């Protein structure tokens, strides 16, 4: 979770749910590329998969 800094899990999951519910896959990819430019596309995919699993309710 170090990439997201001091954000708590609830805030991170709220942001993740908002992104996945209101953006197309290409919009999500573009936003993640902008916010996490040091991550490779594969790392960003893995991050989204991890968030999907952690934030599932």
Secondary structure, 3 states (H helix, E strand, C coil): CHHHCCCCHHHHHHHHHHHHHHCCHHHHHHHHHHHCCCCCHHHHHHHHHHHHHHHCC
